[in-house]
Amino acid sequence: MTYVIGLPCVDVKDRACVEECPVDCIYEGERSLYIHPEECVDCGACEPVCPVEAIYYEDDLPDEQQDFLRINTEFFDDLGSPGGAARLGPTHKDPPEVAALPPQGE
């Protein structure tokens, strides 16, 4: 995995990153977006367009958000590699840690 979407995305899901991604590897959960670790080509186009600065290069992930590396990966355990987020559409699910978070931004 190269890029990770962290906590600032939860309950925001702005989708500017989705529009910018040239390989369609940013998938939508119920409360957050997730970057597919095998489909991402490490171009970095998503990072600067995120209005809440939720996208980090794996090595730059803040210490307090290190769990999101695992969370992003686990999101795809059941999905596998669908071959594009647009084809799949919203999944209406999140990993348990994200689903259990209190509402963000309120």
C-alpha positions in Angstrom: 0.0 0.0 0.0 1.2 3.5 -0.7 -1.5 5.9 0.3 -3.9 5.7 3.2 -7.1 7.5 4.0 -7.2 8.4 7.7 -9.6 9.7 10.3 -10.4 13.1 8.9 -12.3 11.5 6.1 -14.8 9.7 8.4 -18.3 11.2 7.9 -16.9 13.7 5.3 -16.3 11.6 2.1 -15.7 14.7 0.0 -14.9 12.6 -3.1 -12.5 15.1 -4.7 -9.9 12.4 -4.4 -12.2 10.0 -6.3 -12.6 12.4 -9.2 -8.8 12.9 -9.3 -7.7 9.2 -9.2 -6.6 8.1 -12.6 -7.0 4.3 -11.8 -10.4 4.4 -9.9 -8.9 2.8 -6.8 -10.7 4.8 -4.1 -13.7 2.9 -2.8 -16.7 4.2 -0.8 -17.7 2.7 2.5 -20.7 3.9 4.6 -18.7 6.5 6.6 -15.3 6.8 4.9 -13.4 6.3 1.6 -10.6 3.6 1.2 -7.7 3.3 -1.2 -7.2 -0.2 -2.6 -3.6 -1.2 -1.8 -3.1 -3.3 -4.8 -4.9 -1.1 -7.4 -3.2 2.2 -6.3 -0.3 3.1 -8.7 1.3 5.5 -6.2 0.7 8.6 -8.4 -0.2 10.8 -5.4 -2.9 12.7 -7.3 -5.4 12.2 -4.5 -3.4 13.7 -1.7 -3.3 17.4 -2.6 -7.0 17.6 -3.6 -8.3 16.3 -0.2 -10.0 19.3 1.5 -9.6 17.8 5.0 -6.0 16.5 4.5 -7.1 12.9 5.2 -4.8 11.2 2.7 -1.2 10.3 3.7 1.6 8.5 2.1 2.1 5.3 4.2 5.4 6.5 5.7 3.9 9.9 6.6 0.8 8.6 8.4 0.7 10.3 11.8 1.4 8.1 14.8 -2.1 8.5 16.2 -3.6 7.2 12.9 -1.3 4.2 12.3 -4.4 1.9 12.8 -5.8 3.3 9.5 -3.1 1.5 7.5 -4.6 -1.8 8.7 -8.1 -0.5 8.5 -7.7 0.5 4.9 -6.3 -2.9 4.0 -8.9 -4.9 5.9 -11.7 -3.0 4.1 -10.8 -5.0 1.0 -10.6 -8.5 2.8 -14.1 -9.4 1.6 -14.1 -7.3 -1.6 -10.9 -8.6 -3.1 -9.9 -6.6 -6.1 -13.1 -5.5 -7.9 -11.2 -3.7 -10.6 -12.6 -0.2 -10.1 -14.6 1.7 -7.6 -17.0 3.1 -10.2 -18.1 -0.4 -11.3 -18.6 -1.5 -7.7 -20.3 1.6 -6.4 -20.8 2.4 -2.7 -20.4 -0.6 -0.4 -22.4 0.7 2.6 -20.0 -1.0 5.0 -16.9 -0.1 7.0 -14.4 -2.0 9.1 -15.7 -2.4 12.7 -13.3 0.3 14.1 -14.7 2.9 11.7 -18.3 1.8 12.1 -17.9 2.1 15.9 -16.5 5.7 15.9 -18.7 8.4 17.3 -20.0 10.9 14.7 -17.1 13.1 13.4 -17.2 16.8 12.9 -20.1 17.6 15.2 
